[in-house]
Amino acid sequence: MKTSSVIWQAVLIFEVAGTLISRGSEVSSIAATNTADVSTWLSRPLAMEDALNLALRQNSAILKGKTDLEAAHGVVVQTRAVAIPKVRGTSGYVFDDAVEKFPFAAPGLPPDAINPGAHRWSGVIRIEQTIYEGGRIRSALRTARLTKEQALLQYQGVVADTLLEVRVAYYDILLAAQQIVVQEASLALLRKELEDATRRFDAGTVPRFNVLRAEVEVANAKPRLIRARNVHRIAKNNLVNLLGFRVPAEIWEDLPMTLTDSLETGPYEADLPSAIAQALQRRPELGALQKAERLRKENIMTARSVRKPTIGLFGGYGARNSSFGDDFFKEVSGWTAGVQLNWELFDGFLTKGKVQQATALHERARVDLDDATRRIELEVRTAYSNFLEAKEVLESQKKVQEQAEEALRLATVRSEAGTGTQLDLLNAQTALTEVRATRIQALRDYAVTRARLDRATGQSLPQPGAPR
């Protein structure tokens, strides 16, 4: 499916850390031009796939998710820094006139030859590499990887939620448009009945009551049509907002938007045990919480590492002016190298407190993961139950509209023949309107519950390694 391919590319577009930063300018350019593009976009038909593609490029939630990925990339770089060598350079200059004279001198040298000068300078550059920190280095590398994976999963969740919102908004527009058609058809039938009642009243075959009753029914039908048109306008504005567009100021009321897709009614089979298993395996929210639990575990390792010694290597080159004599430009330089060991023997139980805190937070993450697992299972069960309801309602409406249309035809024939009442005809017209509205609502509910079930089971986004 073409849409799945596009979504897959959008989800993985930031997986390579090196491409994250370059996306900042793209986000800014989209935000600056979306107002200018909306007029062109409104002038052409919009398919569901086009709507999804526009949302992937311009939806504010997705754009914010991309910036969160960029921020996560910065965290990853900072975390990995502990395992990378450091290059440090230091230099300084000191003027100290309070120089103490040595009371003795080396044999053969004047006393001032070994007196330190008032001007002192030094400079050194060296490379430092920590080789052992009690397990903190390996933990930092694992933390960086988990942070990157967690950020990508969180972004996938944002994309999935946004695309679901776009689908529902698209279906709502289709529903509202069909509701307008239904209400217009109902109003046309009632106006026809009013004309017929007026004609018969003029001919003296029916009382004035029939005309008044038909006029009341026409008046009652007009607000339903007005409300349907308003719902249609609001639904289109909602979709435009999800697509990241700003409506031009010259458009006051109805957006000239044309949708090309229809409400999905194709067969769709779902098995509850399989759906739950897929959700537990594929839901990005659950994967992000699993990464969070492992990150908390790494925090315990980091806190405990402070109890162990740290060993590092260093090497470099330095120079300074001679401490013996007043010659400012006489320097002493050379290479330096060594091993450094630090061990915090007692820190006032600071490390113990940090370990206790990290352990408690890890337990909290495990509880969150367990709770999320139950909530996802409940979400799948609810979505599955709603889908079954929508499917059964839709199937129950397949023959009802034909029956309602036939009932209206028979009521019309009986009314024209004088064997039926006006009440029978109006009831048949009302029943047909209700059936049409119920069927359109059932089509929308079927499409929406199907999309929500896909989202609940994690099928709204393809998984790594899956065919695209």
Secondary structure, 3 states (H helix, E strand, C coil): CHHHHHHHHHHHCCCCHHHCCCHHHHHHHHHHHHHHHHHHHHCCCECHHHHHHHHHHHCHHHHHHHHHHHHHHHHHHHHHHHHCCEEEEEEEEEECCCCCCCCCCCCCCCHHHHCECCEEEEEEEEEEEEEECCCHHHHHHHHHHHHHHHHHHHHHHHHHHHHHHHHHHHHHHHHHHHHHHHHHHHHHHHHHHHHHHHHHHHHCCCCHHHHHHHHHHHHHHHHHHHHHHHHHHHHHHHHHHHCCCCCCCCCCCCCCCCECCCCCCCCCCCCHHHHHHHHHHHCHHHHHHHHHHHHHHHHHHHHHHCCCCEEEEEEEEEEEECCCECCCCCEEEEEEEEEEEECCCCCCCHHHHHHHHHHHHHHHHHHHHHHHHHHHHHHHHHHHHHHHHHHHHHHHCCCHHHHHHHHHHHHHHHHHHCCCCHHHHHHHHHHHHHHHHHHHHHHHHHHHHHHHHHHHCCCCCCCCCCCC
